[in-house]
Amino acid sequence: MGGTRDRSRARGSLMLLVTDVMDAEAVPRALALGTFDGVHIGHRRVIETALRVAAERGLRATVVTFDRHPLAVVDPARQPRLLTSFEEKRRLIAALGPDELVVLPFDRAMAELPPADFCGALLAGALQARAVVVGENFSFGAGGAGDAAALRRCGVEHGYEAIVVDLVTEHGHTISSTRIRRLLREGDLDDVREILGRPPSATGRVVAGVRRGRTLGFPTANVEVEAGTIFPGIGVYAARVQVDDRWYRAAVNIGHNPTFTSLDEEKAPVSVEAHLLGFEGDLYHRDLRVDFLHRLRGEERFASLDDLVARMQRDVDETAALDDPAYAEVGLAPSSV
């Protein structure tokens, strides 16, 4: 990829973005290294450890990640849906306050790079690492042959300290992006929010739908979620939606619209439809961010339109009255509709 360098606002300072290591300044660094999909509390511990080491030793605090999930190149059939888009991951990392984010292009050449070259030429050489912080399960180099022990050996040879952060657990379970994806599919948002330290979110553009909601009195935005990212499983959710710089409460349906379709569930397309409480105007072709807060119910097939409308009204009423700190922090107080 072509190299760029710019800066993102992070805690009142500026985070330098580097997308080509050839553009990296010749300064000693403490590196936090990982894929960091989701930037969950385990990832944040790795990054915060690198920031602390950098402050103690007078090094540049740098986060190093990849432009895509490694499995997208190594084994595309096993490539998971991502918890965050690249822009969202960049925003979350910037909020932690590093000096710099280095994004490595994970292509075939990177996938085939021997572990010795990865930690020698890249980390110690191009990035002048003096400390490299990784999670306990981090692997690197061709075939994932490099592990924490290999990173330590390379550090001894090239003059940097390898710091391995223990895996973080929650309620006796190891925190991982894989587990978060499973919980999301199951609609278990309480556990997901605890692990992430924030609500799970999805971004997408509003596209034309069948406009059925408008005829029922509940106009919805049909959100085309960014390709390759994951969102909660089928059901109805209380959410908050950001339109430009303003937030709205929203009742969001993820599903197959079983009241209106006889297609087999496995074959029917999944739609994400958001009814924004108090919004007036046109949302078509606008980008939205949807933060999912609570699962209100599963998907249901209704015997009549009257039954469907009555249930949709209950969903909206529950969303309006929900007292949740995630609403309060963006200025949305509970109300009745």
N, C-alpha and C positions, 0 to 999 in steps of 0.2 A: 504494500500500500504506500502511497505517497506520504511523505512525512509532513506533519503539521505541528505547530506549537502555538497554543493560545492559553488563555487563563480563564478559570471559572471561579466565581465567588465562593469562598468557603470560610465561614466563621469570621467574616470581616477581613480576611486576607485573600490572596489570589493563588489558585492552584494551577500550575503549569500542566498543560496537556501535551504529551509527546507521542506521536504515532509512528516514529521511525527512530530506532536507537542510534542511527547515524547522526541524528540531530541532538542527541542528549549532550548536555553540557558536561565538561570534564570536572566533575566535583564528586567527592566521596559521599556515599549514600547508605542509609539504612532502608532496606527493601522489605515490604510486605508483599509476598508472592502468592498468587492463587487465581482460580477462575472467578470466585466471589459472586456466583449467581445468586441473587437474592439479598446479598449483603446482610445476612442474618447475624444473630448475636455471636455465633462462633466466628464468623468472618471478621466481625468488628473487633473481637478480642485479638485476632492476628494483626489487624491494622493498627489498633491502639497500642499494641506492644511495640511495633516498629516506630510509631510516633514517639513513644516514651524513650526508646533507645536513641533515636535521633536527637532528641532534646538533651539527653544526658551526655552525648558524645560529640555534639556539635556537627551532626551530619544532616544531609538533606533527607527529609522524610518523604519516601517515594513508595507509591503503590504500583505494583506491576501486575497486569492482568492481560487477558487475550481478547481479541476482537470477536471471537465466536467460541462456542463450546468446543473443546478439543474433539469430542466424538463426532462433530459435524464433518470432520476430515478423516479421523481414524476409523470410525465405524458408523456411517450415516444412518443405518437401520436402527441403531440404538441411541441416536441423538435425542435427548429429552427436550420437552418444551421448557423454555426458560421462565424463571420466576420474574425476571426483570428484563426490559429492553436495554440496549446499550446506553441510551441516554438516561434512563432511570438509574441504572447502575452507576453511571458517572455522577449523577446528582447526589446519590446516597453516599458515595465515597467522598465527594467534595465536602459534604456536610460534616465529615469527621475531622477535616482540617489538615490533610497532608499538604506538603509543599508541591507535590508533583504526582501526576498519574501517567504512567508509561503503558501504552497499549501495544502489545505485540501481535502482529498478524499471524494467526495460527493457520499456516498453509502446509502443504505436503513437505516442504523443506524443513519447517519447524518440527513437524511430526517425526521426521527421520533424523533429527539432530541428536547425536550421541550425548548421553548424560554429561560426559566430561567436557564436551564443547559447550553445552548449555550453561553449565555453572562456571566454566572457565572463561571462554571467549565472551559470552553474553553477560553473565552476572558480574564476574570479577573484572572483565575487560571493558566492554562497552559502557557498563553502568557503574563501574568502580565501587562495587559493593564492599562495605566494611562490616555489615551485618545483614543477614537474610533471615526473615521471619516467615515460617510456614506453619500450616496446621499439621497435626500428627499424621494425617492420611494423604498428604500431598505427594504426588509422584510426577516425574518429569523425564524428558528425554525419550528417545525412540523406544516404542513398546512400553512406555511407563516404567523403564528399568531402573530409573533413579528414585531413591527413597530418602528418608531423613538421614539414614546412616551415610549414604553416598554424598548427600549435601554436606554433611559434617566433614567427611574425608576431603572433599574438594575445598572446603573452607580452610582446612589446615594447609593444604597445598598452595592456595591462592591468597591467603591472608584476610579472610573474612570469617566472622563468627556465624555459625548456623544456629538459630534459635527455633526450637520446635515447640509449638503451643499445643497443650493437651486438648483433645476433643472436648467440647462443651456438652454437658448433659442437662436434660430438663425432665423432671419427674422420672428419673431412671432411664431415660431414652437418650441416645446420642442425637444431637442436633445435626441435621444434614439437609441439603437441598432436596435429596431424594425423598426423605421423610416428609418434608413440607409439601412436595408435589402430591404425595399420597393423601395427606390430610386435606389439601385443597380439593382434590377430586371427591373426597367424602363429605365435603361441606363443613368440616370441623374448623370454623374460623376462629374460635376462642383459642385453641392451641396454636394455630398458625400465627395469630397476632402476638401471642406470648413469645413465640420463638423468633419471629421477625423483629419484634419490638415496635411494630406499626401494623396498620391494616394491609392486607394483600391488595394489590392494585393491578389494573389493566388499562392500557391506553388504546385508542382507536379513533377512526373517523366515522362520522355519522353518514350512513348511506340510505338510499331510498328503500323502504320496505313496502308491505302491502297496505299500510296506513289503517290497519284494522283497529288499533288502539284509539285513534282519533274518533272513529265512528262509535266507539263504546264509551267515550267520555274520558279516556285516559290516554292522551297522546304520548307516544313513546319515541325515543331516539334509538334507531337500530344501529348499534355500534359494531363496526367491523374491527374486531380486536386485532392488534398487530400480529402478523404471522409469526409463528414459532414461539409465542409466549403462552403461558398457561393461565387459566382462570378457574374459579370454583366449579364444582360439579352441578348437575342439573338441579334447579330449585328456584325459589324466590328469595331475594336478599334485600335487607335494608343496607343502603350504601350512601356514600357522599360522592358527588360528582363535581369536578372542577371544569368550568367553562371560562376560558381566558383566566382572569384573576379572581373569579367569583365562585363560591361553593354553593351547592344545593343539596338538600336531602333528596334521596331517590329510592324508589322501589324498583328493583331490577329483576327481570325474569331471564333465567338461562334455561333454554329447553327447546322442545320440539313442537310447541303449540298443539298438544294432543286433542284439544277440543275441536280443532279445525282441520286436523290431518289424520288420515288412516294409515299413513306410512308406518312400516315397522320401525321401532325406536332406533335400532342400530343403523338404519339407513337414512332416517330423516335428518336434515341439516339442523345444527344447533345454532340458535340465535341468541344474541345478548341485547335485550330491550330494556331501556331505562326510562322510567317516568319521573321527571324532575319536578319536585313539588315547588310551586310558586314561580316556575319559569314561564316567561312569555316571549315568543319570538321564533325565529327559524334556526334550527340547528344543522340543517343539511350541509354536508361537506366541511363541517367544523370538527376539530380534534378535541376529544374529551378524555379526561382521566377519571376512572371509576375506582374508588376505594371501597372494598366489600367489608361490611362490619358485622352483620349477623344474618344467619340463615333463618328466614321466617317460616318456611314450609317446603315440602317437596312439590314436584310437579303433579298436577291433578288434571283429570279429564272431567269436564262438567256436563251435566245432562242438558242444560239450557244456557242461553246467553244471560238470562237474568241471574242465574246462579254464579256464572263467571264474573259478572259485573259486581255482584254483592261481595264476592271473595276479593276481587281487586280493590274494592273500597276498604275492606278490612286491612289488606296489605298496606295501603297508603296511610290509613289511620295509625297502624302500628308504627310505621316508619316515622310519621310526624311526631308521635308522642314519645319515641324512644329517647331515653336519657343516657347518652353515651359520651364519654370524654372526647372521642374523636370528632363528634359534632361540635362540642363546646370550643375546642381548640381552633376551629375555623369560623367561630362566631355564629353557629346555628343552634339556637335554643329550641327545646321541645315546644310543640304547638299542637293545636287541634285543627282539623281541616273540615 
